[in-house]
Amino acid sequence: MEVFSHFSEVSGLQANMEKSSIYLAGVTQEVKDQIVDEMHFTVGELPFKYLGVPLSSKKLNIQQCMPLVEKMVARIKCWTTKFLSYSGRLQLIKSVLFEMQTYWAQVFLLPKKITKLITSVCRNFLWTGTADTSRRALVAWERLCLPESAGGLNIIDVYQWNRAAICKLLWALAAKKDTLWIQWIHSFYIKKRNLDEMLTPPQASWLVRKIFDAREWLNTTNTFATLQSHCHKGKFSIKRAYQSFLPQWPNVTWKGITMGASTVPRHKFITWLAIQRRLATVDMLEKWGIKVKKKCVLCTSGRDETLDHLLFDCAYSSRIWNSLLRWMGINRQLTKWEDEVNWLAQQMKHNRARAEILKFLFAATIYNVWIERNCRRFQGVSHESS
């Protein structure tokens, strides 16, 4: 039985070896043949996939990276997005679609064409719920990527994040981490030279050259010190490096209205669109060539529907907001939309508990007015009686 067991183990090991591949470089054909005869490996050729990522000594082309984009598109197609709000799609972009590319982005610098395709897929999904190409976008993607304090939604810029991730590899190289690939690069390319002064090794592979080229992004004469400033508790923080690559945008005056977790996400998204003046009201639809009835469907004033009328010149929306303000013990004359936003922004600087309640009520009012408007305009249904 012991002999049979030993024979089975040897046979299994040999079978696994025959399925494996070996990649050789820098040796003569005679040595190559000898290794293959002894080890019974099949000879592999670059490029090939390892753990789902294509490995190549040359620059990756668009076709080699397309499986990443196709995987993201396939994930979108398997989601039931019909009942997802904008905020729901935004959460999926941040937590699922973005995470799908992080593994690739931490290995090598993605081609710009691929980062643009990833951005396009995410943008189309946010505004349409599908991955199909569309020009329908209420707000430019660049604005969505701004920090919330600067009036954006804090979506990660894929290209800048990719560069920050490559800087982590440069940090590992500068810190001389105890790993085989770091030791190999130091032995064959750096050879005890100063990392700040040496040129990028021209004979190195494309991936290694890009790690060295990351020094240019830091724009410093002390690479290691700059990289160390992006560390947290002894570990390199891609988030800190990413933030250092972004411009310092000025804060918007109304940031307190859309920041924080006290507001329902879908309410906050619609409020954010309203403050950006990007809600698809009738005047906006006309600019896009979509013809609908111009008159406001929420009141009997006969006024055309615009953002300024809907919020809060319309009798329907002003009645709701006025009643909520009185419930809060606030008696004031409602003014035009931008003045209401400025007034609320000032309230955010005072009593925090009261300000959070006001912010919640403000966003809920805008959201429910918008939902009622859509129901009446596109479905002919009114929920006022209920």
N, C-alpha and C positions, 0 to 999 in steps of 0.2 A: 504493500500500500504506500509506503514511504517513497519507494522508487517511482511508482506511478504518479504520486503527487508532485515529486520533483520534476519528472518528465513533463507534466502538464504545465508547471510554472515556467519551465524553459521554453516550451512550445508557445505559450501565451506571450512571453517576453519577446521571442523572435517575431511573432506575428505583429506585435505592436511596433517593433523596430522597422519591419518591412512597410508599415503604413506611414512611418515618419519620413520627413524630408530633411536633408542637410544642405546648408548653403555655404559654399566655399569661395574664398577670395585670397589672392596673394600667394597661391601655391602652384607648383608645376602640375602638369597633367598627370605625370607619373604618381606624384603624391596623392593627387585627387582620386585616381583609380584605386590606389592602395587603400585609402580610407573607405571608399565605397565597398570594396571587396570584403574588408574586415568587418565593417559595421552593418552591412546589408541595408543601408538607407538608400532611398531614392534621392537623386540630385534635384533640388528645387531651384527655381529661378525667380528673381525679383521682377516686378512687384508681386506680393502675395498678401493675403489677409491674415492678421493675427489678432485674436480676441475681437473680431469684427471691424478692425481698423486696417486699411491698406498700408503696407510698409514698402517703401521704395527708396533707393539711393538718389533718385532724381526728383525734380519738382513734381508734385502731384498735379495731374490734369483735372479738368472739370468732370470728365467721365468717371474717374476713379472716386470722386466725392459725391456723385449724384445719388448713390444709395442712401446717403444721409438725408437728402432732401426728399427722396421717394418714401423713406420710412416715416418722415413727418407728415407727408401728404396722406399716406395710408392710415396713420393714426387719426387724422382729422376725419377721414371718410367713415371710420368705424364709430364715430361719436354721433349721438342723436342731439343735434344742435338746434332743432326747431324751437324748443322752449327755453333755450339758454339766453339770458340777458347779456348785454355788453359786458357787464362786470364778471359774469360767469365765464365768458370767453377769455376775458383778460386774465383771469386766474389760471385758466388752462394754459395760456401762453406762457405765463411766468413759471408755473410749477411743473408742466409736462413738456411742452414743445421746446422751451429753452434748455431744459435739463437733457434733452435728447442729443443736443449738439455739444454739451460741455465735455464729454469724454473725448471726442475728436479734437475739440479746440484746445485741450490740455496736452495733446500729443504733438501737433504740428500747426503751422500757420495755414489757415484755410484760404483758398483762392478767393479774391474779392468777389468774383462772379457768384461763388457759392454763398458767401455771406449776404449778398444782395438777394439771392433766391430764397434764403431762409427768412430774411426780413419780409420779402414779398409774400411768402406763404403765411407768415404770422399776421401781416397787415390785412390780407384778404380774409383770413379767418375771423379776425376781430370785427370787421365791418359787414361781412356777408354771411359768416357762419360756414363757409366752404373754403376750399383751397383753390377754387377756380380764379383765374386772373380777372381782376375787376379794377376799374378806376374809381369806384365808389369809396371815398374816404372822407369822413366828416372833418378830420383833423390830420395834419401832416404827421408822418411817423416821427420826424425829428422832434416835434413838440411833445409827442407821447413819451419820448425817451428822456425828457428833462426831469429833474427831481421834482417831487411834489411841491416843495417850497418855491420852486421857480415856475410853477403852473403846469407841470407835466404829470405823467402817471408812473414815472420811475421804471419804465420798461428798460431792460438791459440792451445797450447797443452791442450787437454781436461782434462787430469788427473790433471795437475797443476792448471788449472783454477777452477776445482771442489774444490780442497783444499782451494784455495783463497776464494771461495764463502762460504765455511763452516766457515772460519775465520770471515766472516761478522756476522754470528750468534753468534760466540764467543765474538765478539766486543759488540754486543747488550746485551749479558749476562754480560760482564764486566762493561759496561756503565750503567747497571740497567735501560734499556729503559722501559718506562711506557706502557708495554703491558702485557696482561694476562699471556702468557706463560712464560715470563721472571719473573714475580712476583711469579708464581707457582714454578719454579725451585729454586728461591732464598728461598722460604718458606720451601720447602720439602727437598732440597739437600744441598744448600750452607749454609743456616742458619747463616749468618753474619761471615762466615769464610773467610780467605784470599784465593782468587782464585788461587794464585800461589803456595800455600802450601798444599792445600787440595788434596786428592786423587780423582780419578774419581769414582763417586758413583756406586758401583757394582749392586745395586738394580734398577738403572735407566734403561729406555728403551735403545735399541741399538742406536737410533738416538741421544738421549741426551748424551750418553757416547761418541759418536763420536765428539760431539761439545766440550766436555771437553778434549778429546784426541788431539784436534787441538792445544793445548798448546805446545805439543811436536814439532810440525812443526815450531813453531816460534823460538825455541831454545834460550829462554831468561828467565831471572829471574823476569822480570817486564812485565807481559803479557799486562796489560792495556796500559802502555807507548808505547810498541811496536805496538800495534794495533792502537793507536792514531797517530803514525807516518805514517800510511797508510790512514789517513783521509784527506779529502779535503773539506773545508768550513763546517766542523762539521759533515760530512757524510763519512762513511767508503767507500773507493774506492777499489773495487775488482781488478781493473786494477793495482793499485799500489802494492797490496799484491801479485798479480800474478807475477809482474816483480821482486819482491824481492825473489821469489822462484827460479828464473832462474839464471843460472851461468852468470858471466860477460864475454861474449865472446869478443875476440879481433876484432877490425874493419878490414875489408878487404881493400886493397889499391884501389880497383875499385868501392867502394860503391857509389861514385858520379855519376857513369854511369847508375846505375839501380834505384837510389832513386829519389824521386820527381815526380811531376804530369805533367811535360812538355812533356813527351814521351807518345805516344799512347800505352795503356796497352798491346795489343797483340804484338806490336813491342818490348816492354820492356821484356815480358816473353821469347820470342825467343832469344833476346840478352842475357838474364840471363842464359838460357840454353847453349848458345854458350860459354859464359865465364866459365861456369862450365864444359865445354867440354862434354856436354851430348846431343848434337844434334844427331839425328839418321842418321848419315852419313853411307856410305857403310861399312867402317871398323867397325863401331858399330853394324850394322845389321849382319855382319858376325859373330861377337862374340855371337850374340843371335841365330845363326843357320839359319839366313834368307839369301838365296842366291839371289843376284841381280848382274847386270852388274857392274863391278868395275870402268870402265872408267868414267871420269867426263862428264856430259851431257851438261855443260854450255860452254865448250871451246873445241878446236880441238888439244890440246896439247898431248892427249893420256895418261895423268897422271891419276893415280887412285884417286878416290874421298876420301879425308879425310877432317877433319875440317881445318887443316892448309892449304891445297890446295884451298878449297872452299873459305876461308877467309884469305888472299886476294892474294894468289898466282895465282888463276884462272884469266885469262885475262878478263872474263866477269865481275866478281865482282870488280877487281882492277880498271877497266875502270870507273865503276860507282862511286866508292869511290874517285878516283883521280879527276874526274870532279867536284864532290861536294866540295872537298877541294879547288880546284882552284877557284870555285865560291865564296868561303869564303876568297879568297886571300891568301891561304896557299899553298906553293910549297915545297913539301918534297917527298923523295923517300919512297915508301911503303915498310914495312918490314914484318916479319912474324907476325902471328896473336897475339901472346902474347905481342909482342913489340908494336903493334898498340893499344892494350888495355891499356898498361902501359902509352903510350904517351897521350892517351885521358884522362886517370885518372889524369895526371899532368895538363892537360888543365882545368879540373874542378876546380882547385884551384885558377884560375886567373879571368879574366873578366867574370862576371857571365852571362851577357846577351849572350855574344859570346859562352860561355861554354854550355849554355842551347840549343843554336841552333846546335852546334856541336853534342851534345848528341842526339838530335832529329834526325839529319841526319844520324848519325852512326847507331842508332837502326832501322831506316826506311830502310837503305841500307841492313842490315843483314836480316831483315824480308822479304823484296822483293826478295832478292837473294834466300832465302830459299823457298819461294813460287814458284818462277820460276823453281828452281831445282826440286821441287815436281811435278809440272805440266809436265815438260819435261820427268822426269824419270818414273812416274806412269801413266800419261795420254797421253803422246806423243804429247803434245800441247805446242807451244811456243808463248809467248806474246811479244817477242822482237820487232816485226814489228809494233805492236800497241803502 
